[in-house]
Amino acid sequence: MQIKMKLYNKINFNLTSIAASVILFAGSCSERLDIQPYQSIGADVALLTESDVNASLIGCYDGVQSTSVYGGDIQLYYELFANKDAINFTGTFAPLNDMYNALMASNNSYAAATWIQSYNAINRCNNVLSATDKVTSSPDNKARVEGEATFLRASMYYDLVRLYAKAYGDGDYAANPGVPLVITPTTSISESNFVSRNTVKEVYDFVIAELTKARDLLPEENSRYVTKFAASAMLSRVYLTLGNYAASRDAADFVITNSGKNLAAPFIDLWFTQILGGGETPDEYIFYMKVTTQDGANDLNTFFGRTIPSIPGTGGRSDCKIKPAFINLYEPGDERGEFFIPGGTNMYTMKHLDTYGDVPVIRLAEMYLNRAESNKRLGTTVGATPEEDISAIRERSGLAPVTGTIELDDIILERKLELAFEGHNLPDVKRLKTSVSGIPWNSPKLIFPIPQRETDVNKNLVQNEGY
């Protein structure tokens, strides 16, 4: 109950100042309500000047911020997919129920929406990357624009191949079909657009090359937009997926050592970015989707959230109930284990209660966990020992540091507890080659179908097994 009392006390202290700041913000922005939505301007007029390219780059962020992409749905899928051990899903959306029960069909509307919106965001990035010659104000600005669009496009392809293709290690990834790599703008549809699926290896090779390029182009500071540290963090995640532990460790160490970011303490300071923070994003967030009362949405809140009458600003459908067996994995005194709230006879995570909370995609704690796991597997101590990294995570949550030698299984468990319900469960099941609710990591049931609407039109797209 201690962490809940902290929340209630902070809310009572902050509500008046937050309300005042919202009023001031609304008053100062009233004259800008007639701004054109640049993300929807046609390609024939959008990319004539540097200003147009910059505006279209904002459209790229708008694309990845879609609820069907990083606005929550991709993270939701990774947590919900067949995860009956931790979640009791009681929602009424049939496509999500099918996902939860590992009984998806080729016409699953959520699978189709994420495919469509991901390629929509990719095409926006392709448009920007085709017009970087229009950015002439300075070499730094040109590099920044190219780096941002390159990063966003590569990130989309990384999650597309994780969702719609066999995992790395499942058969021959140099032969397994991945997803189509479309890297030039699509301005009209003809038979030339009926592309085939690149191999899983080709997609991963592309993602690594593009993220490396983005890291070298991006600045260290870039307001709320992506930086070289976001690219390095995403590279660490990709390398961990592929079992390249040295590269994952080094990328994570680069972020921890050079980004200037710190683990937020106490744990509650990572969440309630609108309710408690007045819209300020926690410093620990490295790559995130910004949500405000004017723009953006948070589908993790939609499905994991719940309206708590005593906490103004909360909301959600209450669809994802957290099972006691999962909560019982936390040690006594662990603030993360207290970060659940009852609703009737059910329990809900407190991470996604904030209706207008930002959506974290990567935060610094993941880098500590990546470095710890990689160092442990390799028998190295680059940056810190695994014990030191895991101690930093534990101490932030009110636990004692590690004593003695930590085992790999302990690091994996710490990862599970720290990153719960943020979009890591299914990817970790696949890379660690375990199972989820009795379904083995390489089951075709744990792979999305290529949307039927796509295969009906494009006969070059080979459907996944079981669909």
Secondary structure in CASP SS format (residue, H / E / C, confidence):
PFRMAT SS
TARGET T0000
AUTHOR 0000-0000-0000
METHOD secondary structure of the structure
MODEL  1
M C 1.00
Q H 1.00
I H 1.00
K H 1.00
M H 1.00
K H 1.00
L H 1.00
Y H 1.00
N H 1.00
K H 1.00
I H 1.00
N H 1.00
F H 1.00
N H 1.00
L H 1.00
T H 1.00
S H 1.00
I H 1.00
A H 1.00
A H 1.00
S H 1.00
V H 1.00
I H 1.00
L H 1.00
F H 1.00
A H 1.00
G H 1.00
S H 1.00
C H 1.00
S H 1.00
E H 1.00
R H 1.00
L C 1.00
D C 1.00
I C 1.00
Q C 1.00
P C 1.00
Y H 1.00
Q H 1.00
S H 1.00
I C 1.00
G C 1.00
A H 1.00
D H 1.00
V H 1.00
A H 1.00
L C 1.00
L C 1.00
T C 1.00
E H 1.00
S H 1.00
D H 1.00
V H 1.00
N H 1.00
A H 1.00
S H 1.00
L H 1.00
I H 1.00
G H 1.00
C H 1.00
Y H 1.00
D H 1.00
G H 1.00
V H 1.00
Q C 1.00
S C 1.00
T C 1.00
S C 1.00
V C 1.00
Y C 1.00
G C 1.00
G C 1.00
D H 1.00
I H 1.00
Q H 1.00
L H 1.00
Y H 1.00
Y H 1.00
E H 1.00
L H 1.00
F C 1.00
A C 1.00
N C 1.00
K C 1.00
D C 1.00
A C 1.00
I E 1.00
N E 1.00
F E 1.00
T C 1.00
G C 1.00
T C 1.00
F C 1.00
A H 1.00
P H 1.00
L H 1.00
N H 1.00
D H 1.00
M H 1.00
Y H 1.00
N C 1.00
A C 1.00
L C 1.00
M C 1.00
A C 1.00
S C 1.00
N C 1.00
N C 1.00
S H 1.00
Y H 1.00
A H 1.00
A H 1.00
A H 1.00
T H 1.00
W H 1.00
I H 1.00
Q H 1.00
S H 1.00
Y H 1.00
N H 1.00
A H 1.00
I H 1.00
N H 1.00
R H 1.00
C H 1.00
N H 1.00
N H 1.00
V H 1.00
L H 1.00
S C 1.00
A C 1.00
T H 1.00
D H 1.00
K H 1.00
V C 1.00
T C 1.00
S C 1.00
S C 1.00
P H 1.00
D H 1.00
N H 1.00
K H 1.00
A H 1.00
R H 1.00
V H 1.00
E H 1.00
G H 1.00
E H 1.00
A H 1.00
T H 1.00
F H 1.00
L H 1.00
R H 1.00
A H 1.00
S H 1.00
M H 1.00
Y H 1.00
Y H 1.00
D H 1.00
L H 1.00
V H 1.00
R H 1.00
L H 1.00
Y H 1.00
A C 1.00
K C 1.00
A C 1.00
Y C 1.00
G C 1.00
D C 1.00
G C 1.00
D C 1.00
Y C 1.00
A C 1.00
A C 1.00
N C 1.00
P E 1.00
G C 1.00
V C 1.00
P C 1.00
L C 1.00
V C 1.00
I C 1.00
T C 1.00
P C 1.00
T C 1.00
T C 1.00
S C 1.00
I C 1.00
S C 1.00
E H 1.00
S H 1.00
N H 1.00
F C 1.00
V C 1.00
S C 1.00
R C 1.00
N C 1.00
T E 1.00
V H 1.00
K H 1.00
E H 1.00
V H 1.00
Y H 1.00
D H 1.00
F H 1.00
V H 1.00
I H 1.00
A H 1.00
E H 1.00
L H 1.00
T H 1.00
K H 1.00
A H 1.00
R H 1.00
D H 1.00
L H 1.00
L C 1.00
P C 1.00
E C 1.00
E C 1.00
N C 1.00
S C 1.00
R C 1.00
Y C 1.00
V C 1.00
T C 1.00
K H 1.00
F H 1.00
A H 1.00
A H 1.00
S H 1.00
A H 1.00
M H 1.00
L H 1.00
S H 1.00
R H 1.00
V H 1.00
Y H 1.00
L H 1.00
T H 1.00
L C 1.00
G C 1.00
N C 1.00
Y H 1.00
A H 1.00
A H 1.00
S H 1.00
R H 1.00
D H 1.00
A H 1.00
A H 1.00
D H 1.00
F H 1.00
V H 1.00
I H 1.00
T H 1.00
N H 1.00
S C 1.00
G C 1.00
K C 1.00
N C 1.00
L C 1.00
A C 1.00
A C 1.00
P C 1.00
F H 1.00
I H 1.00
D H 1.00
L H 1.00
W C 1.00
F C 1.00
T C 1.00
Q C 1.00
I C 1.00
L C 1.00
G C 1.00
G C 1.00
G C 1.00
E C 1.00
T C 1.00
P C 1.00
D C 1.00
E C 1.00
Y E 1.00
I E 1.00
F E 1.00
Y E 1.00
M E 1.00
K C 1.00
V C 1.00
T C 1.00
T C 1.00
Q C 1.00
D C 1.00
G C 1.00
A C 1.00
N C 1.00
D H 1.00
L H 1.00
N H 1.00
T H 1.00
F H 1.00
F H 1.00
G C 1.00
R E 1.00
T C 1.00
I C 1.00
P C 1.00
S C 1.00
I C 1.00
P C 1.00
G C 1.00
T E 1.00
G C 1.00
G C 1.00
R E 1.00
S C 1.00
D C 1.00
C E 1.00
K E 1.00
I E 1.00
K C 1.00
P H 1.00
A H 1.00
F H 1.00
I H 1.00
N C 1.00
L C 1.00
Y C 1.00
E C 1.00
P C 1.00
G C 1.00
D C 1.00
E C 1.00
R C 1.00
G C 1.00
E C 1.00
F C 1.00
F E 1.00
I E 1.00
P E 1.00
G E 1.00
G C 1.00
T C 1.00
N E 1.00
M E 1.00
Y E 1.00
T E 1.00
M C 1.00
K C 1.00
H C 1.00
L C 1.00
D E 1.00
T C 1.00
Y C 1.00
G C 1.00
D C 1.00
V E 1.00
P E 1.00
V E 1.00
I E 1.00
R E 1.00
L H 1.00
A H 1.00
E H 1.00
M H 1.00
Y H 1.00
L H 1.00
N H 1.00
R H 1.00
A H 1.00
E H 1.00
S H 1.00
N H 1.00
K H 1.00
R H 1.00
L H 1.00
G C 1.00
T C 1.00
T C 1.00
V C 1.00
G C 1.00
A C 1.00
T C 1.00
P H 1.00
E H 1.00
E H 1.00
D H 1.00
I H 1.00
S H 1.00
A H 1.00
I H 1.00
R H 1.00
E H 1.00
R H 1.00
S C 1.00
G C 1.00
L C 1.00
A C 1.00
P C 1.00
V C 1.00
T C 1.00
G C 1.00
T C 1.00
I C 1.00
E C 1.00
L H 1.00
D H 1.00
D H 1.00
I H 1.00
I H 1.00
L H 1.00
E H 1.00
R H 1.00
K H 1.00
L H 1.00
E H 1.00
L C 1.00
A C 1.00
F C 1.00
E C 1.00
G C 1.00
H C 1.00
N H 1.00
L H 1.00
P H 1.00
D H 1.00
V H 1.00
K H 1.00
R H 1.00
L H 1.00
K C 1.00
T C 1.00
S E 1.00
V E 1.00
S C 1.00
G C 1.00
I E 1.00
P E 1.00
W C 1.00
N C 1.00
S C 1.00
P H 1.00
K H 1.00
L H 1.00
I C 1.00
F C 1.00
P C 1.00
I C 1.00
P C 1.00
Q H 1.00
R H 1.00
E H 1.00
T H 1.00
D H 1.00
V H 1.00
N C 1.00
K C 1.00
N C 1.00
L C 1.00
V C 1.00
Q C 1.00
N C 1.00
E C 1.00
G C 1.00
Y C 1.00
END
